[in-house]
Every structure is written in structure tokens, then in C-alpha cells.
Amino acid sequence: MMFDFLLVFGVAVLSAGLRTYDHPVLFRLGNLGVIVTSFLAGWLLGQSLVMGCVLAVSWLFLPWLEILTRVRKMRLPLDRALVPTSPPSRNTFPNFSEVTDEIEREGFEYLQDIGWEHDGHRHFYRVFRDEAGTLQATISVSEQDEMAFFYLSLTSRTGDGRVFTTWNYPFAYGLKLEPRLTIKRFNSPGPFSAMLEAHRALLSREKVTPAELLHQEPEALVQRMERDMRAQISHNLSAGLLQKEDGSMIRYTVRGMFFLWLQFLRDFVRLS
């Protein structure tokens, strides 16, 4: 019995240790270790193979708690006008100024702070543009009630309507990508300069030449961001993941909720 306990404890400690690493493979191996720990606890300590399987599988269905209690009730506006807004507080984003300085050191010019807000949801964007005017950098902060997270993104647009984005969005994306949109997820904990190199590599891989890139005038960026959001929502309405409610609001359908769950599972098992 003592050996069984030490084995479960050892796997749990190893899993917790792996989850402290920023490397995506090690982090996800730590996630897998949590499932193994649960299985071993039920099998060895609970003396039941069935209990071990139930405990292990329960982790894969844990997102349904969030989906059924929060996502199912969520209603968001169909059209989201981006208006000038104040940046997040230091309590919400302690190193906001440092991240801004890091982006500006790479030659980006600060343009404006904009965002939208509805019923406890607040989305803030600090927008920058490079010297050539063809690359947009954005600090995004998403707040809902007591939860908040931020991510960085780099966006290039072409004259034929294609959009290329590199970001470090921390979760599996909850919508189907609009066909003109290509997203590269930046998993490295490296600095903004490394994300910038990753974005250039994305453009090179997609064979996008500098001549194809759209010059983004500051006053037109907000309209383009609004159009991109509307195109993404329209695509998911057509795909059946979202549906309109009361004409001006949208919510997830049952199909959309299953899509969210599958996105979580894909993100959980992906090792790169």
C-alpha cells in the first residue's frame, strides 16, 4: 500500500513539475500526467479499475461545467463598435506599460486605445503600426467578471482580403476561422521580437510578398478590425455554431458548445 501511495504521489509531483514549464510539449505531458495520476489513484488507492477509469475520463469532460454554467447563458452583441476607451488598471494588467515599451522598441508606433463592452464583458485593444504601415500589433485584454487575460497579436492584410495573424492567445479558439483568415499560434515564452520573427516566417511560408501587403492607414484600422470581427461572426452563424437572438444578439448553439469542447480536447492533446 505504501508503494502504491508513493507511486501516485511521485506521478503527481512529476506532472505538477512539467506543468510549470512554458514549453508546450512538457506542459501537455504534465496535463497527461494529471490524468494518469487520477487513474492510478482510483485503481491503486481505491482498489477499483472502474474508479480509475472514471476519475481519468472525468478530466476530459470538465470543460462541460464551464460550458453549461457560463457559455450556455452568454449573450453577446452581433455588432461590436470599437470606441476609444481607457486602458486596464494596474491590478488587472500589472506589466501593461512594460509590454507597450517592448513593442515600441521594435519600431512600432502607438495609435490608439479602443474596445467594446457589454454586460460584464470588456474587451480592450491597444493598437500599434509598424513604420512601413503594413503590420498591425495589438495588445488585447479580455475581462469577464473577475476573470481577465491578455494576449498579443500581429496582423498583416493583403489587397485581396486575406488576413494573416500571429498571436499567443492562451486558449483553444472558440470559433471556426473565417476562410480568409490564417492564424499562427505562438507558443514560445520568448519576447515580442521572437513573435515578430514568427509572423514574418508565416508570411514567407504563405508566399506573401511585401508588394501584396495592404498599407494600413491609422484612421482605417478600426473599421478593418470591426469588419474582421463581423466576418468571423457571420461565418460562424452560417456554420451553425452561433445563432441570432432578439435580432441584435448572438449566442452559442448546441453544435457550437460541442465545438468548444472538441477544441479543448484538440488543444489538450496537441504536442506542438
N, C-alpha and C positions, 0 to 999 in steps of 0.2 A: 504493500500500500504506500509506503514511504517513497519507493522508487517511482510509482505512478505519479504521486504528487510532485516530486522533483522534476519529472519529465514534463508535466503540464506547465509547471512554473517556469522551467527553462525555455520552453517554446514561447510562452507568453512574454518573457523578458526579451528574447531574441526578436519577436515580432514588434514589440514596442520600440526596440532599438532601431530596427530597419525603418520604421515609420518616421524617425527623426531626420532621416537623410532626405535631401532635396532631389536626389536622383530618382527619376520616375520608376526605373526598374526595381530599385531597392525599396522604394516606398510601397509599390504594389505587391512586392513579395512580403512586406510587412502586413499588408491587408490580407493576403492569403494566409499568413501565419495566424491572424486573428481567427479565421475560420477553422484552421487546423486545431488551434487551442480549444475552441468551443467543442469541436468534435471529440478531442481527447478527454476533455473534462466530463462530457456526458458518457463516453464509453468506458474510460478507466476509473474515474471517480464516482460516476453514477451507476456503474456496472450495467450499462444498457447501451447496446449498439444503436437501437432506435432513438434513444435520447440523444446520443452523439450526433446522429444524422439530423435530427430536428433542430438541435442547437446550431449546427453548422449552416444548415439551409436558411435558418431564420434571418441571418445577416443579409442574405440576398433579397429578402422581402421587406427589410427595414425601411427602404425609401417609401413604401406604401403608407407608412404612418404620416409622413410629411405630405404625400400626395392627397390622401383622403381628408386630412385635417386642415391643410392650408391651401394647397393648389386647387382643390375642387371648389373652394369658395371664392377664389381670387377672381376679381373682375378688373380689367384694365381698359383704358380708353383706346378706341380704334385709331384715332388721330392724336398724335403727341407733338404739340407745338413746342419747339425748343426756344426758351426765353432766357434773357440774362438772369443770372442767379448768383448767390453768394457761395463761396467755396465751403467745404465741410469744416466742422470745428476741429480743433486740435485733438480733442478727445476721440473723435471718430477716425481721424487720419493724422496721427502724430508726426509723420515724416513727409507730409504733403509738400512743404517748401523744398526739402532736400531732393525729392523726386523731380519737382519742377526745375531746379537748378541743374540736375543731371541731364535732363532733356535739352535745356538751353545750351549747355556746354557742347552738345553735338551739333550746334548750328541751327537749332530750331527757334523760330520766333513765336512768342506768346501772342495769341489772337484774342481769345475771349473765354469767359466762363458762362456756360449755358446749361440748361437742364429742363426736366419736366417733373411734375409732382402730382400724385393722385392717391387719396385715401390711404395714407401711411406709406406709400411707395415714393421714394425720392431718388431720381437718377441725375447725377451731376457729371458734366463733361468740361474739362479744361482743354482747349483746342490750341494746337501749335501747327506751324507750317514751316517746311524747310526753305532754304534760300532760293532754290530753283522753283518753288511753288508747285511742285508735283507730288509732294509727300506730306500727308497729314499725320500728326502724332496726337494722341488723346490720352489723358488721364481720366478714367471713368470710376465713379464711386456709386455703388448701389446700396441704398438703405431701405430697410423694411422693419418697422417697429424697432426692436432692439438689436437687430442683426445688420451688419454692414460689411462690405468687402470692396476692394478696389482692384483694378487691372489696367494695364497699359495696352495700347494698340497702335499699329502703324498701318495706314491705308493709302493705297495708290489706286487711281481710277484711270481708265483709258477712254479715248474718244468714242469707242463703240459701245460703251456702257458697262464694261466689265469692272469688277471691284476686287482688289486683292488686299487682304488684311492678315497681318501677323499680330497675335496677341497672346497674353498669358492669363486669359480667363480661367479662373481656378476650378470650374466645374464642367461637367458634360453640358454642352449647349442644348437648351430645351426646345429648339425649333429646328425644322428642316431648313437647310440652306437654300436660299433663292439661287436658281441656276446660274446667274451671272456672278455670283459671289464665290470666291475661293478663300478659304481660311487656313492658315498655318498656325498650329498651336505651339507656342514657345514654352517648352517645359523646363529649360535650364534656369537655375537661380542666378545666372550671370547678370551683368549690368545692362543698362539700356543700350549701350553700344553693341553688345552681343545680339540683342533683339534686332537692332538696325541691320547688322550683317545678315541675320537670318531672313529678314524681309528682302534684302537685295538678292539673296540666294533664291528666294521664292520667285521673284520676278525673272531671274535668269532661268530657272527651271521651267517656268511657263512661257519662256521665249518672248517676254515683253520688252520691247526696245524703248529707250528714252524718248524716241520720237512719237511713240504711241501714247505716252502718259499725258493725261489731261492737266493743263495748268489750272490750278485751283485758286480762284480769286477769293480773298477773305470774306467778302460780303456774300458770296455764293455758297460757301461751305455749309452754312447752317441749312440752307434749302436742300443741298445734296444729302446731308445727314438725315433730314426728315424724309426725303424721298426713299432713301435706302431702308429706313425703318418701315415705311409704309409698304414697300415692295416685299419685304420679308414677311410682314403680317399677311398681306394679300396672298402670297404663295402658300402660307400655312392654312389660311382659310380655304383655299382651293384644294389643299391636300387633306382636309378634314380633321386637322389637329386642333384647329380653333373654330369657334363659331361666334356669330354676332349675337348680341343680346341688347334689347331696347334700342337698336339702331346705332348707338354711338359707343357701345362697349363690346369687349370680346372676352371669351373665357375658353378654357381647355375643354375639349370633348373627351368622351371615354377613350376614344382612339388616341387622343393627344396624351392622356395620362399614361396609357400603356407605352407610348413612345418615350415619355420621360423616364419610365422605369427601365426600358431597354437601353436608353442612353447611359443610365447609371451602370448597368451591367457591362456594356461595352467599355466604358471608361475604367471600370474596376479591373477587368481582365487584360486591358491593353498594356503591353510592357514597353512601349516606346512612344 
